[in-house]
Amino acid sequence: MNKQYNRALIAGAKWAMIATWYNRILGLVSTLILARLLTPADFGIVAISSFFIFLFLAFTSVGTNRIVILEDEISTERLNSIWSLNLVLRIACACLLFLSAPLIASYTNEERVELVIRVVAIIPFLMAFRNIGLEVFEKQLNFKTTTIISIVAKTMGTVCSIAIAIIWQNYWAMIIAVILSNIIEVVIGYRVCSYRPGWSTKYWRKQWHVSKWLYLTTISGYLRSRTDVMILSNHLNSQTFGIYSFAQELAWLPFSDVIEPLNRGSFAVLSKLKNDHQAFCQSVYQQLAVLMLVVMPCAFGVSVISEPFVTVILGQQWLEAIPVMSNLAGLMVVMTIYMPLTVILTIMNKMHILFVADVIIVALIALMLYLSMGNSIEHISFNRLMIGLFFLLFMVGIYSAVVGLNYIRLLSILLLPLSCSWLMYGAVDLIMSFFNNDLYKLIVGITFGAFIYTVAMAFSTFVLKHRVNEFQVIVGQLKKHASLRLGMMRSVT
């Protein structure tokens, strides 16, 4: 049974990776064009609007998809009730966002934000009508349909974004593209899924009981990852803020494009193993090992090639983004450790632990940012990284003390890819120093980085496996010797 769920997890990751890499090809083209056509201030305005959209959405999120997956049997009446509650909350979110536009513009000291917020307020409204029947596909471990929907919506949105950017050359290109993608996703969702939602309030009380901690951790988790954006939007001008937020987005591209898809389907799979603790823990170990194997070289790789990447891909107007991108890349490891932990604690019904941890970290980040005001964004991003690493150690403690994982095995899962990635970083940094051309640095850095990490991991795995085998032989001999001695003693007595 465990092998069946592992295959489902791999299938989910496969379809998510297909969508992700397809979307990334489009995204890289779009990013290159938009970064050349638009200014950092344009990206700052879009980043501000995006932050407040998702902040308001977090305050109205009750974990619709996870409620559907956690239910052993999901009836039409329950689906209607979940959809109805989500509809009310999202429409309320859209109205509040629209009415808050003047206050947000005043807070961010950017008058152009007011009109942008009023326009993007339609996004929560559109999301309210998303077909909840699509969540049943994930419950049934059918990820193909939702992947195709994502691909179609992303394709049309990207084409629209590029076309408008070429004609208008301002931030409206990105905003209209996002709205169009949401419209397409809603429409296609009703074409491919036969479920048609209806109004029901029958299970609202029960749904709130199930999802109240998930609701709180959704808010706290979003604030934990975006507190810097919320505070800096008030203290930095749109130009500098645009550089910081766009550098953050670039630094986290491997996480959103590679790491997150690898975790696709883990909630559905682990929820089916929740009553078998040994199989549950084994699945978590395997998932963490795969995630660390991928995220460590991504984090170190992005950090070491940040300078030639920004220079070649984005141009001279983005040079201040180099140190920010280099520092914030390390947070991908923190987010990767956090991602399965939210799934695990949700299944174990212990989300309150994560909520408390989030509140503490949010307070520390806010304190750090206020103490760092007046410093460069490079200094701010470095301090943000330090707090993230502290949170990483805290999460390892939660995995061990609450989930019941062996901390020595957890550390081994972290240390092996960490050591190989550190070696890769040093080697790539040395090799790139022999080149003066930034394009050559970028090509050589990516190529040699992948090669060095692969060789280092293969060699380390071989050596460690050999040592483990030797250790197991020695232990076996000692056990055999001890059993013989014990048998002799018993025969004498």
WOWOSUL-V725531 format. One record per residue. N is the residue number from 1. BURIAL is # if it has 9 or more other C-alpha atoms within 8 Angstrom, else .. Layout:
n=(N;N)
burial=(BURIAL;BURIAL)
This chain:
n=(1;2;3;4;5;6;7;8;9;10;11;12;13;14;15;16;17;18;19;20;21;22;23;24;25;26;27;28;29;30;31;32;33;34;35;36;37;38;39;40;41;42;43;44;45;46;47;48;49;50;51;52;53;54;55;56;57;58;59;60;61;62;63;64;65;66;67;68;69;70;71;72;73;74;75;76;77;78;79;80;81;82;83;84;85;86;87;88;89;90;91;92;93;94;95;96;97;98;99;100;101;102;103;104;105;106;107;108;109;110;111;112;113;114;115;116;117;118;119;120;121;122;123;124;125;126;127;128;129;130;131;132;133;134;135;136;137;138;139;140;141;142;143;144;145;146;147;148;149;150;151;152;153;154;155;156;157;158;159;160;161;162;163;164;165;166;167;168;169;170;171;172;173;174;175;176;177;178;179;180;181;182;183;184;185;186;187;188;189;190;191;192;193;194;195;196;197;198;199;200;201;202;203;204;205;206;207;208;209;210;211;212;213;214;215;216;217;218;219;220;221;222;223;224;225;226;227;228;229;230;231;232;233;234;235;236;237;238;239;240;241;242;243;244;245;246;247;248;249;250;251;252;253;254;255;256;257;258;259;260;261;262;263;264;265;266;267;268;269;270;271;272;273;274;275;276;277;278;279;280;281;282;283;284;285;286;287;288;289;290;291;292;293;294;295;296;297;298;299;300;301;302;303;304;305;306;307;308;309;310;311;312;313;314;315;316;317;318;319;320;321;322;323;324;325;326;327;328;329;330;331;332;333;334;335;336;337;338;339;340;341;342;343;344;345;346;347;348;349;350;351;352;353;354;355;356;357;358;359;360;361;362;363;364;365;366;367;368;369;370;371;372;373;374;375;376;377;378;379;380;381;382;383;384;385;386;387;388;389;390;391;392;393;394;395;396;397;398;399;400;401;402;403;404;405;406;407;408;409;410;411;412;413;414;415;416;417;418;419;420;421;422;423;424;425;426;427;428;429;430;431;432;433;434;435;436;437;438;439;440;441;442;443;444;445;446;447;448;449;450;451;452;453;454;455;456;457;458;459;460;461;462;463;464;465;466;467;468;469;470;471;472;473;474;475;476;477;478;479;480;481;482;483;484;485;486;487;488;489;490;491;492;493)
burial=(.;.;.;.;#;#;.;#;#;#;#;#;#;#;#;#;#;#;#;#;#;#;#;#;.;#;#;.;.;#;.;#;#;#;#;#;#;#;#;#;#;#;#;#;#;#;#;#;#;.;#;#;#;.;#;#;#;#;#;#;#;#;#;#;.;.;#;#;#;#;.;.;.;.;.;.;.;#;#;#;#;#;#;#;#;#;#;#;#;#;#;.;#;#;#;.;#;#;.;.;#;.;.;#;#;#;.;#;.;#;.;.;#;#;.;#;#;#;.;#;#;#;#;#;#;#;#;#;.;#;#;#;#;#;#;#;#;#;#;.;#;#;#;.;#;#;#;#;#;#;#;#;#;#;#;#;#;#;.;#;#;#;#;#;#;.;.;.;#;#;#;#;#;#;#;#;#;#;#;#;#;#;#;#;#;#;.;#;#;#;.;.;#;.;.;.;#;.;.;#;.;.;#;#;.;.;#;#;.;.;#;#;#;#;#;#;#;#;#;#;#;#;#;#;.;#;#;#;#;#;#;#;#;#;.;#;.;#;#;#;#;#;#;#;#;#;#;#;.;.;#;#;.;#;#;#;#;#;#;#;#;#;#;#;#;#;#;#;#;#;#;.;#;#;.;.;.;.;#;#;#;.;#;.;#;.;#;#;#;.;#;#;#;#;#;#;#;#;#;#;#;#;#;#;#;#;#;#;#;#;#;#;.;#;#;.;.;#;#;.;#;#;#;#;#;#;#;#;#;#;#;#;#;#;.;#;#;#;#;#;#;#;#;#;#;#;#;.;.;#;#;.;.;#;#;.;.;#;#;.;#;#;.;#;#;#;.;#;#;.;.;#;.;.;.;.;.;#;#;#;#;#;#;#;#;.;#;#;#;.;#;#;.;.;#;#;#;#;#;#;.;.;#;.;#;.;#;.;.;#;.;.;#;#;.;#;#;#;.;#;#;#;#;#;#;.;#;#;#;.;#;#;.;.;#;.;.;#;.;#;#;#;.;#;#;#;.;#;#;.;.;#;#;.;.;#;#;.;.;#;.;.;.;.;.;.;.;.;.;.;.;.;.;.;.;.;.;.;.;.;.;.;.;.;.;.;.;.;.;.;.;.;.)
